[in-house]
Amino acid sequence: MKILLLGKNGQVGWELQRSLAPLGQVIALDRHGADGLCGDLSNLVGLRDTVRRMRPDVIVNAAAYTAVDKAEVDIQLSDCVNGLASQVLAEEAAALGALLIHYSTDYVFNGQGSIPWVETDAVDPLNQYGASKAAGECAIVASGCKYLLFRTSWVYGARGKNFAKTMMGLAKERETLSAVVDQLGSPTGAELIADVTALAIRRVMVSSELAGIYHLAAGGEVSWYGYATFVIDFARAHGEEYAVTAINPIEASGYPTAARRPLNSRLNTRKLCDAFSLYLPDWQSGVSRMLTEILNK
């Protein structure tokens, strides 16, 4: 099996290099490309040419435009990377008969209510980032290719920047921190996403009827305030010393950003678990593992 992986140095892409390795030959690219191959999702001609030259059995797109606030003004680039590039990959996958793996987000929903979103709920994004990701989803479905489209949320990894690292850094500098209390979701590890992806690819290559849209997130739910509190308490219990004496809960309205964020980022993962006989661990176990890795460096 030949696998083309895009976005190899992102949080999920880095873990995918590990999880996909036992499945076959992995050609992993970042936006700079290699050996004349293009991994830049803003270069649609180069991207299409790369797929045609490689003729992979599986295309895994772990690259995306993820600067949520910047996307509000960087509309053309976010639409290209998240929308048009997805269309190119889907069209080429359809022509080859290849399986396309793509990652999307809870931001395609409007964040209303408190019930976890299911795969059939109508998309209604609040911001440009969400709209660009929704456009990518639509293009993939319309292409007629065989695909696995995973919507996930609050992604983190031990490698690179993440919310936990930011909180721990600020806790050393400040006596008081604030975190949003009325946005709820589930922190989901890049390791978990990569491992589920590899398992799902193996199954879908044998049983194509399992292809489709799935929600993929760790179990449970928490606010950003609860997440921050968990991180600092865990780090302190493992010997870290901080200046912070209080973490204050604030509402999202008290922390204005260029792009509106959904309050309800909960994702219902029953379809995924039932289809692939999976158990998704609670978010605390993955975050604890990530924090242990960071703290032991």
C-alpha distance (Angstrom), angle and dihedral (degrees) to the residues before:
residue distance angle dihedral
M1 . . .
K2 3.81 . .
I3 3.81 115.8 .
L4 3.81 125.2 -167.9
L5 3.81 110.2 -156.4
L6 3.81 119.8 -167.2
G7 3.80 122.5 -166.0
K8 3.79 94.7 29.4
N9 3.82 95.7 168.6
G10 3.79 98.6 49.9
Q11 3.79 120.7 100.1
V12 3.81 94.0 -94.9
G13 3.80 94.7 33.1
W14 3.80 91.7 55.6
E15 3.80 91.6 54.4
L16 3.80 91.7 43.5
Q17 3.79 90.4 60.6
R18 3.80 85.9 63.6
S19 3.80 100.3 39.5
L20 3.81 96.4 44.5
A21 3.80 96.1 47.2
P22 3.84 95.7 88.0
L23 3.82 91.5 52.1
G24 3.78 97.9 64.8
Q25 3.79 144.8 -73.4
V26 3.80 109.7 -15.5
I27 3.81 119.2 -157.9
A28 3.81 102.1 -167.0
L29 3.81 121.4 -167.1
D30 3.77 136.5 179.8
R31 3.80 124.3 -161.9
H32 3.82 90.9 -80.2
G33 3.81 91.9 59.8
A34 3.80 125.7 -156.1
D35 3.82 138.9 -121.7
G36 3.77 92.1 10.9
L37 3.81 93.3 -50.8
C38 3.81 121.2 127.3
G39 3.79 122.9 -132.9
D40 3.81 95.4 165.1
L41 3.80 109.1 113.9
S42 3.81 90.6 -159.8
N43 3.82 89.5 63.0
L44 3.79 100.3 73.2
V45 3.80 95.7 173.8
G46 3.80 92.6 49.8
L47 3.79 91.5 45.3
R48 3.79 93.1 52.3
D49 3.81 91.6 46.6
T50 3.81 91.0 50.7
V51 3.79 93.3 54.4
R52 3.79 91.3 47.4
R53 3.79 91.8 49.9
M54 3.80 95.0 45.8
R55 3.81 97.9 41.1
P56 3.83 92.7 -161.8
D57 3.78 125.1 -168.1
V58 3.81 89.9 -141.2
I59 3.81 130.2 27.5
V60 3.81 115.1 -161.0
N61 3.79 113.7 -167.9
A62 3.80 108.5 -163.4
A63 3.82 92.8 153.1
A64 3.79 123.0 99.3
Y65 3.78 146.1 147.7
T66 3.82 101.2 -101.6
A67 3.82 105.4 165.5
V68 3.80 93.9 116.2
D69 3.81 98.8 -173.6
K70 3.81 95.5 38.3
A71 3.80 90.0 52.3
E72 3.81 89.0 69.1
V73 3.81 88.6 73.8
D74 3.82 99.8 20.2
I75 3.78 91.3 65.7
Q76 3.80 99.5 144.3
L77 3.80 94.9 51.9
S78 3.81 95.3 43.5
D79 3.82 90.4 49.1
C80 3.80 90.7 49.2
V81 3.82 97.6 47.2
N82 3.80 97.9 38.7
G83 3.78 100.3 30.5
L84 3.81 116.0 21.6
A85 3.81 95.4 35.7
S86 3.79 89.4 52.9
Q87 3.80 88.4 53.1
V88 3.81 91.4 51.5
L89 3.80 92.6 49.4
A90 3.80 91.9 46.6
E91 3.81 93.2 49.2
E92 3.80 91.9 49.5
A93 3.81 91.8 45.4
A94 3.80 89.4 52.5
A95 3.81 91.6 49.8
L96 3.81 91.7 50.1
G97 3.78 97.2 39.3
A98 3.81 86.8 -121.9
L99 3.80 126.9 151.4
L100 3.83 114.1 -112.6
I101 3.80 120.1 -151.2
H102 3.80 114.5 -163.4
Y103 3.80 134.7 173.0
S104 3.77 124.1 -142.4
T105 3.79 136.3 167.7
D106 3.78 147.3 -119.1
Y107 3.82 85.1 -113.2
V108 3.81 88.1 86.1
F109 3.82 85.2 76.6
N110 3.81 127.2 70.1
G111 3.80 95.7 -119.8
Q112 3.79 95.8 -126.1
G113 3.79 125.2 143.9
S114 3.79 128.2 11.6
I115 3.81 103.1 -96.8
P116 3.81 115.7 108.1
W117 3.80 111.9 -106.3
V118 3.80 118.8 -108.0
E119 3.79 125.7 -151.7
T120 3.81 94.3 -103.8
D121 3.81 96.4 53.0
A122 3.79 113.7 116.8
V123 3.78 116.0 -99.9
D124 3.80 115.8 -121.2
P125 3.82 110.6 162.0
L126 3.80 122.1 -157.6
N127 3.79 97.5 -153.4
Q128 3.80 144.5 27.9
Y129 3.79 94.0 -97.1
G130 3.80 90.5 55.3
A131 3.81 91.4 45.1
S132 3.81 91.8 52.0
K133 3.81 91.5 49.7
A134 3.81 91.0 47.4
A135 3.82 89.2 52.1
G136 3.79 89.3 53.3
E137 3.78 91.3 51.1
C138 3.79 91.5 50.0
A139 3.80 92.3 50.2
I140 3.80 92.2 51.1
V141 3.80 93.8 50.0
A142 3.82 92.1 45.5
S143 3.81 93.3 50.4
G144 3.78 95.0 70.8
C145 3.81 92.3 -131.6
K146 3.79 123.7 139.4
Y147 3.79 106.9 -102.2
L148 3.77 147.9 169.2
L149 3.79 108.8 -151.1
F150 3.79 113.7 -172.0
R151 3.80 119.7 -165.6
T152 3.77 110.6 -160.2
S153 3.80 138.8 165.1
W154 3.81 144.5 -145.9
V155 3.81 93.0 10.0
Y156 3.79 118.8 -165.0
G157 3.79 138.7 170.5
A158 3.78 136.3 -177.3
R159 3.81 87.4 -118.2
G160 3.79 117.4 74.0
K161 3.79 130.5 -1.5
N162 3.79 122.7 -27.1
F163 3.80 141.9 158.2
A164 3.80 94.4 -98.3
K165 3.79 93.3 53.5
T166 3.80 90.5 47.9
M167 3.80 92.2 51.7
M168 3.80 93.0 47.8
G169 3.78 91.0 49.4
L170 3.80 93.3 49.6
A171 3.81 91.3 45.2
K172 3.79 89.7 63.4
E173 3.81 91.8 53.3
R174 3.81 105.6 36.7
E175 3.79 136.4 51.0
T176 3.80 93.3 -150.3
L177 3.80 130.6 39.7
S178 3.80 131.9 -178.6
A179 3.79 129.0 -149.7
V180 3.79 133.0 178.8
V181 3.78 114.0 -99.2
D182 3.83 103.3 -175.5
Q183 3.82 99.5 58.4
L184 3.80 110.2 85.3
G185 3.78 131.8 -170.9
S186 3.77 142.5 119.5
P187 3.82 123.2 -86.1
T188 3.80 104.5 -128.5
G189 3.79 123.8 -161.5
A190 3.78 123.0 -130.0
E191 3.82 87.8 -134.4
L192 3.80 91.3 59.1
I193 3.80 92.4 47.3
A194 3.80 91.8 49.8
D195 3.80 94.6 47.3
V196 3.81 93.3 48.2
T197 3.81 89.2 47.9
A198 3.79 92.7 54.8
L199 3.79 92.0 47.8
A200 3.81 92.1 47.8
I201 3.81 92.8 49.3
R202 3.79 91.0 54.6
R203 3.79 91.3 50.9
V204 3.80 97.2 44.0
M205 3.81 93.2 49.1
V206 3.80 86.2 61.5
S207 3.83 99.5 32.7
S208 3.80 109.1 32.3
E209 3.80 92.0 -178.4
L210 3.82 87.4 76.4
A211 3.81 91.3 67.9
G212 3.81 117.1 110.6
I213 3.80 144.1 78.8
Y214 3.81 120.0 -29.7
H215 3.77 136.7 174.9
L216 3.79 113.0 -128.9
A217 3.80 120.3 -172.2
A218 3.78 138.2 129.1
G219 3.79 118.7 -93.3
G220 3.79 123.7 -88.8
E221 3.78 130.4 21.4
V222 3.79 138.6 -106.4
S223 3.79 140.9 170.4
W224 3.79 123.0 -116.2
Y225 3.81 86.0 -106.9
G226 3.80 91.5 54.1
Y227 3.79 90.4 45.1
A228 3.81 92.3 51.7
T229 3.79 91.9 47.6
F230 3.81 91.6 50.0
V231 3.81 91.6 50.3
I232 3.81 95.8 50.0
D233 3.81 93.8 43.0
F234 3.81 91.1 49.7
A235 3.79 93.4 48.1
R236 3.82 92.4 47.9
A237 3.79 90.6 49.9
H238 3.79 87.4 55.4
G239 3.77 96.0 52.6
E240 3.80 105.3 -86.2
E241 3.80 117.8 140.2
Y242 3.80 121.1 -146.8
A243 3.77 138.7 -176.3
V244 3.80 92.3 -142.9
T245 3.81 116.1 106.6
A246 3.81 99.7 173.1
I247 3.80 140.2 26.1
N248 3.78 110.0 -157.5
P249 3.82 121.9 -150.9
I250 3.81 113.1 -132.4
E251 3.79 132.5 177.6
A252 3.78 119.7 -112.0
S253 3.80 89.3 -113.3
G254 3.80 87.8 64.3
Y255 3.81 91.6 55.6
P256 3.82 104.6 54.3
T257 3.80 118.9 -165.2
A258 3.79 133.5 -179.3
A259 3.81 90.8 -108.7
R260 3.78 123.8 46.7
R261 3.80 113.9 -119.6
P262 3.82 125.0 -146.8
L263 3.79 114.7 -109.4
N264 3.79 93.2 -152.7
S265 3.82 110.1 54.3
R266 3.80 94.7 156.2
L267 3.82 114.3 134.5
N268 3.79 124.4 -159.9
T269 3.82 106.8 -135.0
R270 3.80 99.9 -178.0
K271 3.81 94.0 109.1
L272 3.82 91.4 55.4
C273 3.80 94.4 45.1
D274 3.79 93.2 48.1
A275 3.81 95.8 44.8
F276 3.81 95.8 48.7
S277 3.83 100.9 26.2
L278 3.80 91.9 -116.9
Y279 3.76 136.3 160.6
L280 3.81 113.5 -153.6
P281 3.82 111.3 -155.0
D282 3.80 122.6 -132.6
W283 3.78 115.6 -87.0
Q284 3.82 91.6 -113.2
S285 3.80 93.8 67.2
G286 3.78 94.3 54.5
V287 3.79 94.3 43.0
S288 3.81 90.6 49.0
R289 3.79 90.7 52.7
M290 3.80 91.5 48.4
L291 3.80 92.2 48.6
T292 3.81 91.7 48.8
E293 3.78 89.7 53.4
I294 3.82 92.3 49.2
L295 3.78 94.7 45.7
N296 3.80 93.9 48.4
K297 3.80 94.6 54.3
